């Protein structure tokens, strides 16, 4: 795992940890404080970490005898971190657009991230992640409609409770559908929203 300040260039040793032969990486992007770093931590370590730094985090994780780069471009607070992230897109197979369900401007954030990604990489597969499911109690139709309009899969997640993490891992190819899913997103949504 390599961690570098988002305002400095990644050093050569860290850059060598990335896969360069095949697109096997997963890049997470989203608005500042949307929960993407907590989701990355939950995927890579299985733990919820409440406090973390706003840094570019680069994890290389092993799964079924292959290495997968998990790249967290922590909170696009400024244009510098956006432009510095461009170098990572070419090695990634998936771009995970994380947005905070409880923020009023979530749809604008999703639209902006999708425009940014599709402008620089037409081959990358986009996955939408509605984060902070544990804090949301409203209707899900607007999120579903946004996903239908863009034509991308949508996963509801909570890094705190773990809901949706298994589905996200499966969608990104980090687990198979036959693996146990104790924190099933579908079960949570059915239990809490479809009554």
Secondary structure in CASP SS format (residue, H / E / C, confidence):
PFRMAT SS
TARGET T0000
AUTHOR 0000-0000-0000
METHOD secondary structure of the structure
MODEL  1
X C 1.00
X E 1.00
X E 1.00
X E 1.00
X C 1.00
X C 1.00
X C 1.00
X C 1.00
X C 1.00
X C 1.00
X C 1.00
X H 1.00
X H 1.00
X H 1.00
X H 1.00
X C 1.00
X C 1.00
X C 1.00
X C 1.00
X C 1.00
X C 1.00
X C 1.00
X C 1.00
X C 1.00
X E 1.00
X E 1.00
X E 1.00
X E 1.00
X E 1.00
X E 1.00
X C 1.00
X C 1.00
X C 1.00
X C 1.00
X C 1.00
X H 1.00
X H 1.00
X H 1.00
X H 1.00
X H 1.00
X H 1.00
X H 1.00
X H 1.00
X H 1.00
X H 1.00
X C 1.00
X C 1.00
X C 1.00
X C 1.00
X C 1.00
X C 1.00
X C 1.00
X C 1.00
X C 1.00
X C 1.00
X E 1.00
X E 1.00
X E 1.00
X E 1.00
X E 1.00
X E 1.00
X E 1.00
X E 1.00
X C 1.00
X C 1.00
X E 1.00
X E 1.00
X E 1.00
X E 1.00
X E 1.00
X E 1.00
X E 1.00
X E 1.00
X C 1.00
X C 1.00
X C 1.00
X C 1.00
X C 1.00
X H 1.00
X H 1.00
X H 1.00
X H 1.00
X H 1.00
X H 1.00
X H 1.00
X H 1.00
X H 1.00
X H 1.00
X H 1.00
X C 1.00
X C 1.00
X E 1.00
X E 1.00
X E 1.00
X E 1.00
X E 1.00
X E 1.00
X E 1.00
X E 1.00
X E 1.00
X C 1.00
X C 1.00
X C 1.00
X C 1.00
X C 1.00
X H 1.00
X H 1.00
X H 1.00
X H 1.00
X H 1.00
X H 1.00
X H 1.00
X H 1.00
X H 1.00
X H 1.00
X H 1.00
X H 1.00
X H 1.00
X H 1.00
X H 1.00
X C 1.00
X C 1.00
X C 1.00
X C 1.00
X E 1.00
X E 1.00
X E 1.00
X E 1.00
X E 1.00
X E 1.00
X E 1.00
X C 1.00
X H 1.00
X H 1.00
X H 1.00
X C 1.00
X C 1.00
X C 1.00
X C 1.00
X C 1.00
X H 1.00
X H 1.00
X H 1.00
X H 1.00
X H 1.00
X H 1.00
X H 1.00
X H 1.00
X H 1.00
X H 1.00
X C 1.00
X C 1.00
X E 1.00
X E 1.00
X E 1.00
X E 1.00
X C 1.00
X C 1.00
X C 1.00
X C 1.00
X C 1.00
X C 1.00
X C 1.00
X C 1.00
X H 1.00
X H 1.00
X H 1.00
X H 1.00
X H 1.00
X H 1.00
X H 1.00
X C 1.00
X C 1.00
X C 1.00
X C 1.00
X C 1.00
X C 1.00
X C 1.00
X C 1.00
X C 1.00
X C 1.00
X C 1.00
X C 1.00
X C 1.00
X H 1.00
X H 1.00
X H 1.00
X H 1.00
X H 1.00
X H 1.00
X H 1.00
X H 1.00
X H 1.00
X C 1.00
X C 1.00
END
